[in-house]
Amino acid sequence: MIKSLPVLLGMSLLLCGCASQAPHPTAPASNATAPSQPAPVAHADDNLNAVAWTQTALEHDLIYQETFRSAQSQLLTALKDKNWDALPSDDRIASIKDLKPAVILDIDETVLDNSPYQARLIRSGGEYNEADWAAWCKEERARAMPGAVAFTQFAAKHGIAVIYISNRAQDLDSATIDNLRKVGLPVSGPDAFLGLGTILPGCDQVGTEKNCRRQLVSKRYRVLMQFGDQLGDFVTVLSNTATGRAQAMATYMGWIGTRWFVLPNPTYGSWEPALFNNEWGQPRDQRRLQKIRALHVD
């Protein structure tokens, strides 16, 4: 249908008005209070939906609240049961008799929210690298995950040690402890944080697995609960394949929701490289292709 002349003129004026308000591509950026605009991204980023959900979906926050509240409601019962222990059998190297109680929590995406770092990568079109990650950690600006402060403070109030086991590098120890304290997460001292590189003589640590650090905790504490967003936060995963991951968890499925509390992290984790044979050196397009092939369509 051909539009009348007045309608066409009105549309033309509207389009011209919109164009006149847009900044010229070569114009210098204004230093006024205009909202910042995302930088152009040269390609689609696989992480966009995941980070957007993490940062904006109320469902994300409700899952964290639900998980920590459920754990808190069971914590004192676990404390009273002197035979209760949340460490895998391979990591329990000392008798639990007469040991002080503790809970073990991962840090990133378990008690601290690093989604702003992921958002920066999406806007810049970049990928994770250690230098940028370390710089973000040293900003000490990560927020506490919903429910994490209330749970850990409740544990500490009842004489339960709060232990953080993280794969952050050792040179980030100070910044990490400061960030935890800033948001209200209890840190009794440097020994409450076991970062990557913490050594237990005689223990063989495979890559970034946390087994040696859990064994170190087992010498001093009876562990009531563990919290994390990765399978490796709970048990050693020697083969990062679908089969290997399932086998590592098979013995402990009954512990989920009682001794072990698993939190959602769609933005990164060992689940992703398991889809492309753990070969991060491949180009993004090749990794994406293998992830697409892993999808179920029936």
Secondary structure, DSSP 8 states (H G I E B T S, - for coil): ----HHHHHHHHHHHHHHHHHS--TTS----SS--------SS--TTHHHHHHHHH-HHHHHHHHHHHHHHHHHHHHHHH-TT---S-GGG--S--TT-EEEEEE--BTTTEE-HHHHHHHHHHT----HHHHHHHHHHT--EE-TTHHHHHHHHHHTT-EEEEEEEEEGGGHHHHHHHHHHTT----SGGGEEEET---TT----TT--HHHHHHHHTTEEEEEEEESSGGGTS--SS-SHHHHHHHHHTTGGGBTTTEEE----SSSTTTGGGGTT-TTS-HHHHHHHHHHT----
